[in-house]
Amino acid sequence: MIQVWKLTKRHVDENDELPQIYKQIVTFSTCIGHGVGTIDFNEKIAEFDDEQWNKMLDSDDEYVKFKLGNINKYFEVEILPAHAKVLKDKLPSSKFRDILSGLDEGYIVLKKS
């Protein structure tokens, strides 16, 4: 079973007592993705059984096989908008392709259970 989780909200801890120089570090760290001072809220937006998922991997495209096929190796794959832009044009019409088409910011995480 493949679960699709999407970033729905990001909370940045606003500590008014923190000196300005440290606030800048928190902001910079958040921007580069290390999550210092942030909490990400993810929501499960879809599930695919193994048969459905493997049909998508039948693509002849090497990038599709690499990016989506790694779920079987690592059990978790992160997809950013740049990845989605490449993947969506290489996949057959499906709910997953629709999800990728709507990913303009944030990320989705694929989890294999």
N, C-alpha and C positions, 0 to 999 in steps of 0.2 A: 504494500500500500504506500503510495506517494502522497504526502500532504503538502499543500501549498500555503505558506504563511506570508502575510503582507504587512509591512510597516504601516500602522494606521495613525500613530501619534508619537511624537518625540517630546519628552519633558526635559527641559534644562533647568537644573537647580540654580535659582537666583538667590545668592546669599549676599544681602546688602552690606554685611560687615566685612566681606572679603575685600582686601586692598585691590585697587584697580589693576595693578600689574598681574595679579593672580587671576582676575576675571578675564584678562586678555589671554592668559594661558589656557583657561577652561574653554573659552570661545574657539581658540585656535585648535585645540585638541578635538573638540566636537566637530569642527569643519573637516579635519583630516580623518575622522572616523574612528578615533580611539575610544570614544565614548566617555571620556572623563567628565563627570558631572551630568551625564545624561542617562535617561532610562528610555528604552525603546519599547513601545507597546505593539505587539504583533497579534494579528488575528488570522485564524485558519479560514481561508476563503474557498478552498477546493480540496478534493481528494480524488485520486485516480488509482484504480486497481492495477496490478502488475501487467495484465494483458493490454489495457488501454495505454499504459505508459510505454510498453515495448513496441506498440504499433507506431508511436511517434518516433521512436529510435530507429525505425526501419528506413529512415531517410538516408539517401546516399551522401549527404553532406557531412564532411568530417567534423566541422565545428559543432553541429548538432549532436553527433555521437560523442564527441569529447565533453562538451559542456553538460549535457543532460545525462549522458551515460555514466559520468562520474558519481552519480547518486548511488550506484551499485557498489562503488569502491569506498566512498567516504561517508555514505548515509546522510549527508547534508551538503547542499550546494546553494550558494548565494548568487542571485541574479540581479545585477544592477541595470539601470536603464540602457546603458551602452550595449550590454549583452542582449537585452530584450529586443533592441532595435535590429540586431543581426539575426537573432533566432526567429523572430516572428515571420520574416519573409521566407524562411526555409522550412517551415512546418506546414502540415496540412491544416485545413480549416478545422478548428476544435475549440473547446472551452479554454484550454491552456493557451492557445494562440490569442484568443480574445483577452485573456489576463495579461499576456505580454504586451499586447497593443495598447493597453491602458496604463502601462508603467512609465510614467513621465518623470517621477521623482521617487526617492526612497529606494526600496529594494523588496524583493521577495526571497524567501528561503524555501527550498525544497527539502523535505525530511522523509526518509524512508523508515517505515516502522515494520 
